[in-house]
């Protein structure tokens, strides 16, 4: 394949690698920031003897949807398995949080 054919094929895909790169970087910074806040809240709650069920539910939910998204794109069965386990963990922690609040 010649250089011009490769360039033409790339243009036809209408994907901008710069935009894709920026989106991926943004996602990485967002996940890093969320993880740091999550850890800080875990430590804070531990110091003040607060329950962390809601934090665990949120983080497991994030992981589940991340894995389901990867599975949809890559069809990797490990991603599907981790997604299923994660959503079950999230549901368990959510139920635990609700029970503790309603009590």
ChimeraX commands (.cxc) that place a marker at each C-alpha (Angstrom):
marker #1 position 0.00,0.00,0.00 radius 0.5
marker #1 position 1.34,3.40,-0.95 radius 0.5
marker #1 position 1.65,6.36,1.36 radius 0.5
marker #1 position -1.22,8.23,-0.34 radius 0.5
marker #1 position -3.55,5.23,-0.02 radius 0.5
marker #1 position -2.77,4.94,3.69 radius 0.5
marker #1 position -3.42,8.65,4.24 radius 0.5
marker #1 position -6.69,8.48,2.29 radius 0.5
marker #1 position -7.85,5.47,4.31 radius 0.5
marker #1 position -6.97,7.27,7.54 radius 0.5
marker #1 position -8.96,10.36,6.49 radius 0.5
marker #1 position -11.95,8.20,5.58 radius 0.5
marker #1 position -12.08,6.79,9.13 radius 0.5
marker #1 position -12.66,10.32,10.43 radius 0.5
marker #1 position -10.77,9.63,13.65 radius 0.5
marker #1 position -8.55,12.36,14.96 radius 0.5
marker #1 position -5.73,10.74,16.92 radius 0.5
marker #1 position -5.06,14.03,18.71 radius 0.5
marker #1 position -8.64,14.15,19.98 radius 0.5
marker #1 position -8.51,10.47,20.96 radius 0.5
marker #1 position -5.26,11.07,22.84 radius 0.5
marker #1 position -6.73,14.09,24.67 radius 0.5
marker #1 position -9.84,12.14,25.65 radius 0.5
marker #1 position -7.74,9.27,26.99 radius 0.5
marker #1 position -5.52,11.68,28.97 radius 0.5
marker #1 position -8.61,13.38,30.39 radius 0.5
marker #1 position -10.03,10.03,31.43 radius 0.5
marker #1 position -6.77,9.09,33.11 radius 0.5
marker #1 position -6.64,12.37,35.07 radius 0.5
marker #1 position -10.30,11.99,36.05 radius 0.5
marker #1 position -9.81,8.45,37.29 radius 0.5
marker #1 position -6.65,9.42,39.16 radius 0.5
marker #1 position -8.40,12.34,40.84 radius 0.5
marker #1 position -11.39,10.22,41.77 radius 0.5
marker #1 position -9.15,7.50,43.21 radius 0.5
marker #1 position -7.19,9.99,45.30 radius 0.5
marker #1 position -10.38,11.49,46.72 radius 0.5
marker #1 position -11.76,8.00,47.33 radius 0.5
marker #1 position -8.63,7.04,49.31 radius 0.5
marker #1 position -8.67,10.30,51.27 radius 0.5
marker #1 position -12.32,9.72,52.23 radius 0.5
marker #1 position -11.56,6.14,53.24 radius 0.5
marker #1 position -8.81,7.33,55.58 radius 0.5
marker #1 position -10.96,10.16,56.93 radius 0.5
marker #1 position -13.89,7.81,57.58 radius 0.5
marker #1 position -11.59,5.29,59.23 radius 0.5
marker #1 position -10.16,7.93,61.58 radius 0.5
marker #1 position -13.64,9.14,62.56 radius 0.5
marker #1 position -15.10,5.61,62.65 radius 0.5
marker #1 position -17.58,6.17,59.83 radius 0.5
marker #1 position -18.98,3.50,57.54 radius 0.5
marker #1 position -17.45,3.22,54.07 radius 0.5
marker #1 position -20.20,1.17,52.39 radius 0.5
marker #1 position -21.35,4.01,50.15 radius 0.5
marker #1 position -17.78,4.69,48.99 radius 0.5
marker #1 position -17.23,1.01,48.26 radius 0.5
marker #1 position -20.53,0.84,46.34 radius 0.5
marker #1 position -19.54,3.82,44.20 radius 0.5
marker #1 position -16.09,2.52,43.41 radius 0.5
marker #1 position -17.25,-1.02,42.60 radius 0.5
marker #1 position -19.95,0.46,40.35 radius 0.5
marker #1 position -17.35,2.50,38.50 radius 0.5
marker #1 position -15.16,-0.59,38.05 radius 0.5
marker #1 position -18.11,-2.67,36.84 radius 0.5
marker #1 position -19.09,-0.19,34.14 radius 0.5
marker #1 position -15.47,0.29,33.10 radius 0.5
marker #1 position -15.14,-3.48,32.65 radius 0.5
marker #1 position -18.45,-3.81,30.81 radius 0.5
marker #1 position -17.30,-1.06,28.44 radius 0.5
marker #1 position -14.02,-2.86,27.80 radius 0.5
marker #1 position -15.90,-6.10,27.22 radius 0.5
marker #1 position -18.18,-4.48,24.63 radius 0.5
marker #1 position -15.19,-3.24,22.67 radius 0.5
marker #1 position -12.69,-6.07,23.09 radius 0.5
marker #1 position -14.91,-9.09,23.88 radius 0.5
marker #1 position -12.44,-10.08,26.60 radius 0.5
marker #1 position -14.11,-12.61,28.93 radius 0.5
marker #1 position -11.92,-11.54,31.86 radius 0.5
marker #1 position -13.38,-8.03,31.60 radius 0.5
marker #1 position -16.88,-9.49,31.63 radius 0.5
marker #1 position -16.10,-11.64,34.67 radius 0.5
marker #1 position -14.60,-8.71,36.60 radius 0.5
marker #1 position -17.61,-6.58,35.59 radius 0.5
marker #1 position -20.08,-9.14,36.92 radius 0.5
marker #1 position -18.21,-9.60,40.21 radius 0.5
marker #1 position -17.88,-5.82,40.55 radius 0.5
marker #1 position -21.59,-5.15,40.04 radius 0.5
marker #1 position -22.41,-7.84,42.63 radius 0.5
marker #1 position -19.98,-6.24,45.09 radius 0.5
marker #1 position -21.48,-2.81,44.39 radius 0.5
marker #1 position -25.00,-4.13,45.00 radius 0.5
marker #1 position -23.90,-5.73,48.27 radius 0.5
marker #1 position -22.29,-2.56,49.55 radius 0.5
marker #1 position -25.28,-0.48,48.45 radius 0.5
marker #1 position -27.66,-2.75,50.35 radius 0.5
marker #1 position -25.33,-2.59,53.36 radius 0.5
marker #1 position -25.30,1.21,53.23 radius 0.5
marker #1 position -29.09,1.43,52.94 radius 0.5
marker #1 position -29.57,-0.93,55.88 radius 0.5
marker #1 position -27.17,1.09,58.05 radius 0.5
marker #1 position -28.87,4.38,57.19 radius 0.5
marker #1 position -32.43,3.15,57.64 radius 0.5
marker #1 position -31.71,1.44,60.96 radius 0.5
marker link #1:1,2 radius 0.2
marker link #1:2,3 radius 0.2
marker link #1:3,4 radius 0.2
marker link #1:4,5 radius 0.2
marker link #1:5,6 radius 0.2
marker link #1:6,7 radius 0.2
marker link #1:7,8 radius 0.2
marker link #1:8,9 radius 0.2
marker link #1:9,10 radius 0.2
marker link #1:10,11 radius 0.2
marker link #1:11,12 radius 0.2
marker link #1:12,13 radius 0.2
marker link #1:13,14 radius 0.2
marker link #1:14,15 radius 0.2
marker link #1:15,16 radius 0.2
marker link #1:16,17 radius 0.2
marker link #1:17,18 radius 0.2
marker link #1:18,19 radius 0.2
marker link #1:19,20 radius 0.2
marker link #1:20,21 radius 0.2
marker link #1:21,22 radius 0.2
marker link #1:22,23 radius 0.2
marker link #1:23,24 radius 0.2
marker link #1:24,25 radius 0.2
marker link #1:25,26 radius 0.2
marker link #1:26,27 radius 0.2
marker link #1:27,28 radius 0.2
marker link #1:28,29 radius 0.2
marker link #1:29,30 radius 0.2
marker link #1:30,31 radius 0.2
marker link #1:31,32 radius 0.2
marker link #1:32,33 radius 0.2
marker link #1:33,34 radius 0.2
marker link #1:34,35 radius 0.2
marker link #1:35,36 radius 0.2
marker link #1:36,37 radius 0.2
marker link #1:37,38 radius 0.2
marker link #1:38,39 radius 0.2
marker link #1:39,40 radius 0.2
marker link #1:40,41 radius 0.2
marker link #1:41,42 radius 0.2
marker link #1:42,43 radius 0.2
marker link #1:43,44 radius 0.2
marker link #1:44,45 radius 0.2
marker link #1:45,46 radius 0.2
marker link #1:46,47 radius 0.2
marker link #1:47,48 radius 0.2
marker link #1:48,49 radius 0.2
marker link #1:49,50 radius 0.2
marker link #1:50,51 radius 0.2
marker link #1:51,52 radius 0.2
marker link #1:52,53 radius 0.2
marker link #1:53,54 radius 0.2
marker link #1:54,55 radius 0.2
marker link #1:55,56 radius 0.2
marker link #1:56,57 radius 0.2
marker link #1:57,58 radius 0.2
marker link #1:58,59 radius 0.2
marker link #1:59,60 radius 0.2
marker link #1:60,61 radius 0.2
marker link #1:61,62 radius 0.2
marker link #1:62,63 radius 0.2
marker link #1:63,64 radius 0.2
marker link #1:64,65 radius 0.2
marker link #1:65,66 radius 0.2
marker link #1:66,67 radius 0.2
marker link #1:67,68 radius 0.2
marker link #1:68,69 radius 0.2
marker link #1:69,70 radius 0.2
marker link #1:70,71 radius 0.2
marker link #1:71,72 radius 0.2
marker link #1:72,73 radius 0.2
marker link #1:73,74 radius 0.2
marker link #1:74,75 radius 0.2
marker link #1:75,76 radius 0.2
marker link #1:76,77 radius 0.2
marker link #1:77,78 radius 0.2
marker link #1:78,79 radius 0.2
marker link #1:79,80 radius 0.2
marker link #1:80,81 radius 0.2
marker link #1:81,82 radius 0.2
marker link #1:82,83 radius 0.2
marker link #1:83,84 radius 0.2
marker link #1:84,85 radius 0.2
marker link #1:85,86 radius 0.2
marker link #1:86,87 radius 0.2
marker link #1:87,88 radius 0.2
marker link #1:88,89 radius 0.2
marker link #1:89,90 radius 0.2
marker link #1:90,91 radius 0.2
marker link #1:91,92 radius 0.2
marker link #1:92,93 radius 0.2
marker link #1:93,94 radius 0.2
marker link #1:94,95 radius 0.2
marker link #1:95,96 radius 0.2
marker link #1:96,97 radius 0.2
marker link #1:97,98 radius 0.2
marker link #1:98,99 radius 0.2
marker link #1:99,100 radius 0.2
marker link #1:100,101 radius 0.2
marker link #1:101,102 radius 0.2
marker link #1:102,103 radius 0.2
view
